[in-house]
Amino acid sequence: MSAAYLVVYTGRPKDPEAFLADYMERHVPLVWQLPEIRGIELHVGTDDGDIFLMTRLLFDNLDHLRTAITSDQRRVTRRDLEENLLPSFEGTVSHQVTEVRVMEPSG
């Protein structure tokens, strides 16, 4: 069973477009260096909802995910988030480890 690490940004950056540009141009390449990572999805909130951004990191299984989030590279990505992105973000950031269960249509 595959696994995902969800990072949810609830709130708003001071400058949403600048935040997203910085996130995609500097932060995402750091995330791609996590061991065992298989994919990254960015879900950008619309319609003025509470969630500005959800990032979904995909892994083959929970062991691979746990390897990634306890790695030295995770500390690098965390430091980048805290030093470069969070100062311009007004809200909270939460993290969640999940098992991915893909549902197929029946019949």
N, C-alpha and C positions, 0 to 999 in steps of 0.2 A: 504494500500500500504506500502510495506517495505521501509526501508531507509538505506543508507550507508554513512559512513564518510570515505573519501579518504584522505590518507596522501601520498604525492608524493615527493620522494627524487630525485631531479634532480642534477646530478653531480656524484662524486665518493668519497668513503672513502679512506683514506690513505692506509688501509689494508682491502680490501673487505671481505675476509673470516673472519677475526677477528671481523669486524663490524657486519656481519650477525650472527655470533655465539653469540656475546654479545646481539644483538637485540632479538634473539630467546630465549636465556637462561635467560635473566634478564628483558628485556623490555616487551616482550609479556605476561609473567605471570602478570605483573602489569596491562596491558591493559585488561586482562581477568577479573579483579576485577571491571571494570566499571559497574555501575548499568545498567540493562536491555540489556546488550550485548548478542547477539545470535551467533555470529561467527566472525572469523578473517581469512582473506586470505592474504597471502604474495605473491606478484607478483614480482619476481626478474628479472630485465632486462637482456637480452642477446644480443649478437651481437654488443657490444660496443655502444648501443644507448644512448641517453641523460639521460634517466630515469634509475637510479640504482635500485630503489625499489618503489613499490606502495603497501601500506597496506590498505586493505578494511575492515572496521569494520561494521558488519551487525546488524541491529536492526529491530524489528517488525514494527515500525512506526516512523515518525518524532518526535513525542512527547518523545518517549523513547530515541531517539538519542540526543535530546536537554537536556534531564535529564542527560545523561551520560557526555556530553561535558561541562556542568555547575557544575558538581559534584566535591567534594573534591578529589575523586580518580583521576579525570582528571588532577588536579593540581599536584598530585603525579607523574603521567606519564609524564606530561610536564616537571617537574623538572628533572626527570631521563633523558629525551631526551636532555635537554639543558646542563646538567652537565656531562653526561657520554657518550653520543653518538655524539652530534654535534661537540665537539672539534676535533674529528677525521674525520669529514665529510667536504669535499670541494664542496660546491654547495648550493642549496636552498631547503627548505622544504615548501611545500604548503599544505593547507587543504581545503577540499570542502565537504559540506553537499549535498547529492543527494537523490532524490526519485528513487527507483528501479522499473523499468518497465520491467517485464519479457515478452519476446516475444515467442510465441509458433508457430511452423510451421503451415501454413494454408493448408487445404485440407487434 
